[in-house]
Amino acid sequence: MRQILLVLGGICVFGVSALVMTKLMPAPLKDSDYLVIGSVATLISLLVMFLILISTRMKSPDLFFKKRKKKQ
């Protein structure tokens, strides 16, 4: 259930960010403008999903670093 909500949230963030970028771009949109809009929307949605996963699932203080056991 949690994965479904995460995917649906990512899709919603993608849609909203693509809509906002479409409204912010100047009126005659070319194919390259749509490519930029899709790229930025993808980047934003992946960043939001990453931050949500970091804040909810992983609560360790050393999130990106793992300490190795010392060899004796």
C-alpha positions as CSV (number, residue, x, y, z in Angstrom):
1,M,0.0,0.0,0.0
2,R,2.8,2.4,0.8
3,Q,4.5,1.9,-2.5
4,I,1.2,2.6,-4.4
5,L,0.8,5.9,-2.5
6,L,4.4,6.8,-3.3
7,V,3.9,6.1,-7.0
8,L,0.7,8.0,-7.1
9,G,2.3,10.9,-5.2
10,G,5.1,11.0,-7.7
11,I,2.7,11.0,-10.6
12,C,0.8,13.9,-9.0
13,V,3.9,15.9,-8.4
14,F,5.0,15.2,-12.0
15,G,1.6,16.4,-13.4
16,V,1.5,19.5,-11.3
17,S,5.1,20.5,-12.0
18,A,4.6,19.9,-15.8
19,L,1.4,22.0,-15.7
20,V,3.1,24.9,-13.9
21,M,6.1,24.8,-16.3
22,T,3.7,24.8,-19.3
23,K,2.0,27.9,-17.9
24,L,5.3,29.6,-17.2
25,M,6.8,29.1,-20.7
26,P,6.2,31.6,-23.4
27,A,3.2,31.0,-25.6
28,P,4.5,29.4,-28.9
29,L,5.9,26.1,-27.5
30,K,8.2,24.1,-29.7
31,D,9.2,20.4,-29.3
32,S,12.3,21.4,-27.4
33,D,10.2,23.3,-24.9
34,Y,8.1,20.2,-24.2
35,L,11.4,18.2,-23.7
36,V,12.6,20.8,-21.2
37,I,9.2,20.7,-19.4
38,G,9.2,16.9,-19.1
39,S,12.9,16.8,-18.0
40,V,12.3,19.4,-15.2
41,A,9.1,17.7,-14.1
42,T,10.8,14.4,-13.9
43,L,13.7,15.8,-11.9
44,I,11.4,17.5,-9.5
45,S,9.2,14.4,-9.0
46,L,12.3,12.1,-8.5
47,L,13.7,14.6,-6.0
48,V,10.5,14.8,-4.0
49,M,10.2,11.0,-4.0
50,F,13.8,10.7,-2.8
51,L,13.2,13.2,0.0
52,I,10.0,11.4,1.1
53,L,11.8,8.0,1.2
54,I,14.7,9.5,3.2
55,S,12.4,11.2,5.7
56,T,10.0,8.2,6.2
57,R,11.9,5.0,5.8
58,M,15.4,5.5,6.8
59,K,15.8,6.9,10.3
60,S,19.5,6.1,11.0
61,P,21.9,9.0,11.8
62,D,24.5,7.9,9.2
63,L,22.2,7.6,6.2
64,F,24.7,7.6,3.4
65,F,27.7,6.1,5.2
66,K,28.1,2.7,6.8
67,K,30.9,2.1,9.3
68,R,32.9,-1.0,8.6
69,K,33.9,-3.3,11.4
70,K,37.5,-3.1,12.3
71,K,39.6,-6.2,11.3
72,Q,41.5,-7.7,14.1
